[in-house]
């Protein structure tokens, strides 16, 4: 039991995960978090910022450009998998009973977010925990246009990876111990992103 607890501590802690697993485990977790319905348990935003900090402070010996591109590719593949899952299971997802790895309220939260923001939810939702996992599944369930989905999928993944990792990189270069404040950094990013998205949606509706 102690070994299981230690394993979960590594998986759910962004700093430990990158220290123990390096780039390969990081990419695997990003794929799972953005593509499989139980992936919401992983700290995606914290992982990206932490990876950037470690890259900037040389604790992670990976080129910053390689890190950004490979994370974006893992996120694109994850969302594509989520879309395929939603398309295959369709409306049965909304009738599925809660389990340890699946919560109906998470799917409903993603649907509410999608109803408010439409296709932009696939881009803005990248920066919001839980929503990030379930929005692509929902897009497949409601049979969103495949090519439109992929365009938004790629744009969202590049924006997510291309902002959070370089932000962490700059913090790592200037403040090496900034990883100690990762929770506050990620919370601030989430609040700012949601504010910008809501403000932009209101302006579009007024027009």
N, C-alpha and C positions, 0 to 999 in steps of 0.2 A: 504493500500500500504506500509506503514511503517513497518507493521508486516512481510510482504513478504520480504522486503529488509533486515530486521534484521535476518530472517530465512536463507536467502541466505548467509549472512555474516558469520553465524555460520557454515554452510555446507562447504563453500569454504575456511575457515580459519582453518588450522589444529589444532592450539592451542585452539581455541574456541570450535571446534567440540569435542575434547577429554574431555575438561573441562565440557561441557554440557551433552554429551552423554555417556562418559565412554567407556568401552571395547565393549559393544554390538553395539553401533552406529559405532564405528571404524570398526568392522568386517563387518557390513552391507555396509558401504561405500567402503571398499576394494573389497567386492563381486561385487558391482555395477560397480566400476571403471574398474575392470578386466574382466567383463562379459557382460555388456550391452552397446550398441553403444553410448549412451549419457553419459556414465561414465567418458569420457575423461575430463569433466569439473572439476573433483575432484583431489586434490593434493596428489596422492598416496605416492610418495617418501617422501614428507614433513610429511605426517601422520605417516609413520613408524619411521622416525627419531625422530619426536616430541614425539611419544608414548614411544620410548626408553629413551629419555631425561627425561620425566615425571616419568617413571618407576625408573630410576637411582636416581632422586632427590626426590623420594617418593611422588610426586604429584599425581601419579597414583598407587594405591595400588593393583597391579597385579604382580604375580610372572613372572620374565623375561622369563622363559622357557615356561610357559603357554601362554604368550603373543606371543612368536615366533611361537609356534606350531599352535595356533588358527588362527593367521593371515595367516600363510602358507595354512591352510585348507580352509580359506575363499577365498584366491587367486586361489587355485586349483579348487574350485567349480565355481568361477567366470569364469575362462578360459574355463572350461568344458561347461558352459552355452553359452559362446561366440562361441565355436566350433559348438555346436548344432544349434545355431542360423544361423551361416554361412552355415552349411550343409543343413538346411531346406530352406533358402531363395536363396542360391547359387548365380548364376550370376545376379539375379534380383537386388542384392545389388549394382552392378556396373551401373545399369540403374536408380537407385532411385534418385529422385530430392532432392536438398538440403532443409533442414528445420532447425528449431532452434536447434534441438537435433542431427541432422545428417548432416555431411559435406562430400561431395564426395572427397574433397582434402585429408581428413584424411585417408580414405580408400586407396587412391592412394599412399599416403606417406607410409602406412604400406606395401602395395604391393611392392613398390620400395625397401623398407628395406628388405623384405622377399626375393626378387629376388637376392639381393646382398649377403645375409648371410644365406639363406636357413633355415634349422631347428634350427640353432643357434639363429635365430631371436626370437624364443620363450623363450630362456633363456636370451640373452642380451637385448631383447626388454622390459623385465620386468623393466629395469632401465631407460627407456625412455618414458616420457609422450606422450600421444596420441597413439604412436606405441603400448604401453602396452595394450591398449583397443582394437585396431583393428586387431592385428596380429592373435589372436586365431579365430576371426570371419573369417578372410581371410583363415586361415588354414582349416576351415570347408568348406568354399566356394569352395576351389580347391580340396576338398576331400583328404586331407592328411591322411596317414595311421593312424587309430584310436589308435593303441597301441604305435606307435612312438610318436604321439602327446601327449599321456598321460605320457609317460616317460619324455619327455622334459618339459611338464607342471609341473610335480611334482618337477623335478630338478630345474627349474626356480623359482618356488614359494619358495622352501626351501632356495635357494641361496639369493633371494631377501629379504625374511623375516629374514634369518639367518645372514645377513651382516648389513642391515640398522638399524634394531632394536638394536642389540648389540653395534653398533657404537654410536647410540644415547644414549644408556645406559651408556657407558663409558664417554661420554661428560657430561651427567647429573650428574654422580658421581663426576667428576673433576671440571666441570664448570656449576653450576646450571642455570645460566642465558644465557646459550648457545642457548636456544630457541629463543632469540631475533635476532639471526643471521641465522635462519633456511633457509632462501632463499639462502644465500651464500653457506651454507653447502650442500644443495641439488644440486645447480648448479655445485659445484665442483665435487660431486659424479657423476653426469650425464656426465660431460666432461671426467673424468677419465675412466668411464665405456665405453664410446663410443671410446675413444682412444685405450683402451685395445682390444676391440672387433674388431675394424678396423685393428689394427696391427696383431691380430691373424688370421683374415681372409686373409690378404695379404700373410702371411707366409704359410698358408694352400694352397693357390692357387699356390704359387711358387713351393711347393713340388709336 
